Amino acid sequence: MSSSDCPQVFQLGLQHERDLVRLLLDLDPASRASRFNCVADDVYLLRHARKAIATGTWLAGIFVEQRLRGLVEVYDIGHAGCVETAFLVEQNWRRQGLGMALLKAAMQ
């Protein structure tokens, strides 16, 4: 991806669960700990993927080379107009604009 490319963000649904699971399971231990604030084993990540697909207010991702490389999860936390977001970009795809594209999409 060149710096002039604008990554396209796609809303994720049930049909993307396999892509989400692959992205999560491919995380190295440090990235897992950073994202989930705990030691997240494969079982934990599988449960998280299912829960995110089922309960997330809005999930979106960026596909590069036909693989999910970045993800934003948005959850309604119950306070009027307040949401919680979590971002994840595959390590080899960081610093290439994916995170910013996900942030801009989440803000809309």
C-alpha positions as CSV (number, residue, x, y, z in Angstrom):
1,M,0.0,0.0,0.0
2,S,1.5,3.3,-1.0
3,S,1.2,6.5,1.1
4,S,-1.2,7.9,-1.5
5,D,-3.7,5.0,-1.1
6,C,-6.7,5.7,1.1
7,P,-7.7,2.5,2.9
8,Q,-11.4,1.6,2.5
9,V,-13.2,0.8,5.7
10,F,-15.9,-1.9,5.6
11,Q,-18.6,-2.6,8.2
12,L,-18.1,-6.2,9.5
13,G,-20.9,-8.7,10.1
14,L,-21.4,-12.4,10.9
15,Q,-19.8,-13.3,7.5
16,H,-16.5,-11.8,8.7
17,E,-16.2,-13.8,11.9
18,R,-13.5,-16.0,10.4
19,D,-11.5,-13.0,9.3
20,L,-11.8,-11.5,12.8
21,V,-10.7,-14.7,14.5
22,R,-7.6,-15.0,12.2
23,L,-6.6,-11.4,12.9
24,L,-6.9,-11.9,16.6
25,L,-5.1,-15.3,16.7
26,D,-2.2,-13.9,14.7
27,L,-1.5,-11.3,17.4
28,D,1.9,-11.7,19.1
29,P,1.8,-12.0,23.0
30,A,2.7,-8.3,23.5
31,S,0.0,-7.1,21.1
32,R,-2.5,-9.4,22.8
33,A,-1.6,-8.0,26.2
34,S,-1.7,-4.4,24.9
35,R,-5.1,-4.8,23.3
36,F,-6.9,-6.8,26.0
37,N,-4.9,-5.7,29.1
38,C,-4.4,-9.3,30.1
39,V,-2.8,-12.6,28.9
40,A,-5.2,-13.5,26.2
41,D,-5.0,-17.1,25.1
42,D,-6.6,-18.5,21.9
43,V,-9.8,-19.5,23.7
44,Y,-10.2,-15.9,25.1
45,L,-9.7,-14.5,21.6
46,L,-12.3,-16.9,20.1
47,R,-14.8,-15.8,22.7
48,H,-14.0,-12.2,22.2
49,A,-14.5,-12.5,18.4
50,R,-17.9,-14.1,18.8
51,K,-19.0,-11.6,21.5
52,A,-17.8,-8.6,19.4
53,I,-19.8,-9.8,16.3
54,A,-22.9,-10.5,18.4
55,T,-22.9,-7.4,20.7
56,G,-20.7,-4.7,19.1
57,T,-22.6,-1.5,18.2
58,W,-20.4,-1.2,15.1
59,L,-17.5,-3.2,13.9
60,A,-15.5,-2.2,10.9
61,G,-12.3,-3.2,9.3
62,I,-9.8,-2.7,6.5
63,F,-8.9,-5.5,4.1
64,V,-5.5,-5.4,2.4
65,E,-4.6,-8.2,0.0
66,Q,-7.9,-9.9,0.8
67,R,-7.2,-10.2,4.5
68,L,-8.5,-8.2,7.5
69,R,-5.5,-6.1,8.6
70,G,-7.2,-3.5,10.8
71,L,-10.3,-3.4,13.1
72,V,-12.3,-0.9,15.1
73,E,-14.9,-2.1,17.6
74,V,-17.5,0.4,18.9
75,Y,-19.6,-0.4,21.9
76,D,-22.5,1.7,23.3
77,I,-21.7,2.0,27.0
78,G,-25.2,3.2,28.1
79,H,-24.5,6.9,28.7
80,A,-26.2,9.2,26.3
81,G,-23.9,9.7,23.3
82,C,-21.0,7.8,24.9
83,V,-19.3,4.9,23.2
84,E,-16.2,2.8,23.9
85,T,-13.9,2.0,21.0
86,A,-11.0,-0.4,20.5
87,F,-8.6,-0.4,17.6
88,L,-6.3,-3.0,16.3
89,V,-3.9,-3.0,13.3
90,E,-1.8,-6.0,12.4
91,Q,1.8,-5.3,13.3
92,N,3.2,-5.4,9.8
93,W,0.5,-2.9,8.6
94,R,1.0,-0.2,11.3
95,R,2.1,3.3,10.4
96,Q,0.5,3.1,7.0
97,G,-2.7,5.0,7.6
98,L,-5.0,2.1,8.6
99,G,-5.5,3.3,12.2
100,M,-6.3,6.8,11.1
101,A,-8.8,5.6,8.5
102,L,-10.5,3.5,11.2
103,L,-10.6,6.4,13.6
104,K,-12.1,8.7,11.0
105,A,-14.7,6.1,10.1
106,A,-15.6,5.5,13.8
107,M,-16.0,9.3,14.3
108,Q,-18.6,9.4,11.5
